[in-house]
Amino acid sequence: VELRSPSDNLEPLKTKMQEYLDNGMRLGWLIDRKNRQVYVYRLGVAVECLDNPATLSSEEVLPGFTLDLSKIW
């Protein structure tokens, strides 16, 4: 999980997430509080951008885990 701070530029964070994928990360979330977006990174799948999601599911990586974003937004 990467949380963008108000002073962070988004592009370097996207590059960092791609590096994590290149090194075997199976699932990553880049949370952009400013724009209320979450970029979902999955191994072997195109990056997905979610607009203002209420929750995030960890899918097959951590079965049963859900992140409630109401406290983050």
Secondary structure, DSSP 4 states (H G I P E B T S, - for coil): -EEE-TT--HHHHHHHHHHHHHTT-SEEEEEETTTTEEEEEETTEEEEEEES-SEEE-TTTSTT-EEEGGGT-
